[in-house]
């Protein structure tokens, strides 16, 4: 099992825009489960404190194997999510862990 953890810093948004962005991001990420083979689960992470320097949004996903994570990266549904999401991103950090 591989845990894929990604954190993003995002563009400035009003509180209402941020709430909409987080809800839509979460909806789109959850839709990947069942659509992408080997993707076991996705948990969206939103920073509730808005502390300066914090990362704004993240995800933790579980994959059956390293090969499943590789397939997830190029799966059309994931690529589509990335195309929608990327304009909101200013920085990205990631770590993949074997469980």
N, C-alpha and C positions, 0 to 999 in steps of 0.2 A: 504494500500500500504506500502510495506517495501523497504527502500533503503539500499542496501548492499554495503558498501564502503571498499575496500581492498587496502592496500599499501604494496609494496614489495621493499626490497633492494635486488639487484641482484649481481651476480658475475661480476668481472671486464671483460670488453669487449672493443675491439677496436671500434672506431666510426662506422665503416662499419658493424661489428658484431652486435652492439647495434641497428642500423637502421634496419637490417634484423630481429632481435629478436622482436623489437617493431612492425614491419609490420606483421610478422607471428602471434604474440600474438593477435594483433588486429583482424586479419582475423579470427583466431580460435574463439575468443570471440564473434565476430559478428555472426558467424555461429550458435551459441547457441540460438539466438533469432529465434523463430519459431520452433526450435527443442525441446526446453524444455518447457513443459506446465507451464503457470503462470509466465514465464520470459517476462516482458514487453519490457525492453530495456537494453542495455549494452553500456557504454561509457568507452573506454580505455583512460588511462592517462599516458603520458610519460613526465618525467621531462626534460624540454628544456634547463635548466641552468646548470645542472650537478654540482650544488653547494654541497660542502662537507657536509655530514650529511643529505642531502635530500634523500627521498625515490625515487627510480629510475622509478618505474612503478606502475600503479594502475588501479582500475576499480571502476565504480559506476554502479550498476545494480538495476533495479526496478522490484519488484515482486508483484503479485496480493495480496499476504497474507504471513503471517509467515509460513503457511503450504506449500505454493508454494516455499518459500526459502528453507525450509527443503527438499522438493522434488528435487530442483535444486542441492543441495549439493551432493545427491547420484545418480543423473541422469547419465547414462553411458557416455553421451557426455561430461558432466562436469568433470566426473572422468577421462576420457581420456585426456581432456585438462590439468588437474592437473598433470597427469603422465608425460606429455610432458614438462610442465612448471617447475615442482619442482626442477629439477637439476640446474636451473638458479638462484634459490632463496637462499638468506642467512638470511633473516629476513622477518617477515610478521606482519602486524597490520590490525585490522578489527574493524568496528563498524556497527551495524545494527540499523536503525532508522525507527520508525513508522511515516509515513507522513499523 
